[in-house]
């Protein structure tokens, strides 16, 4: 009996030691990869801002974080990147907006000119069905069926099935509604920055 207790104790000690060692290794690997991952995210965001603003040589001169509460009481956060070109002229802003899609959160970056018209957009994250909801990255681009480029969301954009002027993605009405809601919310956040408390970041040069 004593031998069994000793064996069990040794087993627990060994397993505990292995767990501690593996935890340390994982923490070390996470520490090594954290920097490159953050750098990759920053580059993806910088490239996304240039894409949606349709300008390669620009800088982010102000970053606003706007918090709003939706009809269900959920707090939503919008990040607004105010931009200028190389000559210091205001271009408008790229706005990061998130809504719930069919498969999960849909995170969109939308570019607006100074008047609020849509310059471009890109999907930053989504969990939609491949081949259906995932088509949102192309469907609403200029020249496509659901083209929203150049539109002014002052009158909220809605799908034609709901009486709007935007064609929904085939067999993906829920994703289309979520996408347009993200765009509409991004527009409202952008328009509200003049009278909404915000957190302002340092000037960032986009290279």
Secondary structure as UniProt FT lines:
FT   HELIX           2..53
FT   STRAND          58..69
FT   TURN            71..72
FT   STRAND          75..85
FT   TURN            86..87
FT   STRAND          90..100
FT   STRAND          105..112
FT   TURN            114..115
FT   STRAND          117..125
FT   TURN            130..132
FT   HELIX           133..135
FT   HELIX           136..139
FT   TURN            142..143
FT   TURN            145..146
FT   TURN            149..150
FT   TURN            153..154
FT   HELIX           160..162
FT   TURN            170..171
FT   HELIX           173..192
FT   TURN            193..194
FT   STRAND          204..206
//
